[in-house]
Amino acid sequence: MRLITAMTLTLLVAGCVNGTQTSGDALCDGSREARTDHAAALADSADDRAVVTGARLIALIDAGCD
């Protein structure tokens, strides 16, 4: 019974693990245009909260992609 329980838990955990790691460069390159478009949209927005939170988000992503 312990073996079955151990195997079941092992298989459940193994199914949740992603073996492929994403390159940070690929993530940054792939999101560059979307970040630029989002920044442009925020510049046109009348909602101050969206501008502030969006600008902070873009700054954090840009800092991680430098």
C-alpha positions in Angstrom: 0.0 0.0 0.0 2.9 2.4 0.8 4.4 1.7 -2.6 1.2 2.5 -4.4 0.8 5.7 -2.4 4.4 6.8 -3.1 4.2 6.0 -6.8 0.9 7.9 -7.1 2.3 11.0 -5.4 5.5 10.8 -7.5 3.5 10.6 -10.7 1.2 13.5 -9.7 4.2 15.7 -8.9 6.1 14.7 -12.0 3.1 15.6 -14.1 3.2 19.2 -12.8 6.9 19.7 -13.6 7.7 21.4 -16.9 11.0 20.0 -18.2 11.5 22.8 -20.7 12.9 26.0 -19.3 12.1 29.2 -21.1 15.0 31.5 -22.0 14.8 34.9 -20.5 16.1 36.3 -23.8 13.3 34.6 -25.7 10.7 35.9 -23.3 12.1 39.4 -23.6 12.4 39.3 -27.3 8.9 37.8 -27.7 7.2 40.4 -25.5 9.1 43.5 -26.8 6.5 44.6 -29.3 3.6 43.9 -26.9 5.3 46.0 -24.2 5.8 48.8 -26.6 2.2 48.6 -27.8 1.0 48.6 -24.1 3.1 51.6 -23.3 1.6 53.5 -26.2 -1.9 52.5 -25.2 -1.2 53.7 -21.6 0.0 57.0 -23.0 -3.5 57.5 -24.6 -5.5 56.2 -21.6 -7.5 58.7 -19.5 -7.4 56.3 -16.4 -4.6 57.4 -14.1 -4.5 54.1 -12.2 -4.0 52.1 -15.4 -1.2 54.5 -16.5 0.6 54.2 -13.1 0.3 50.4 -12.8 1.0 49.7 -16.4 4.1 52.0 -16.4 5.4 50.2 -13.3 4.8 46.8 -14.9 6.6 47.8 -18.1 9.5 49.3 -16.1 9.9 46.0 -14.1 9.8 43.9 -17.2 12.2 46.2 -19.1 14.6 46.1 -16.1 14.6 42.3 -16.2 15.2 42.3 -19.9 18.2 44.5 -19.9 
